[in-house]
C-alpha cells in the first residue's frame, strides 16, 4: 500500500500519537497507583500499540520522496 501525505500531515499525525502516548502513560500510572487492574491492562495495551505505531512511523522506516 502506498500512502501519500504532506510533511505537515505527517508531523500532525506524529504529534497526535505522542500526545496519546503521554496521556496513556499518565492513565497507566494513575490506574496502577489506584490498583485498577482492568484499566491498567487496557492502558498498557493501548500504550503498546501507540509505541509500535510511533516506532514504525519514524523517518528511518519510511520511504520519503520529494
Secondary structure by P-SEA (a helix, b strand, c coil): cbbbbcaaaaaaaaaaaaaaaaaaaaaaaaaaaacaaaaaaaaaaaaaaaaaaaaaaccccccccc
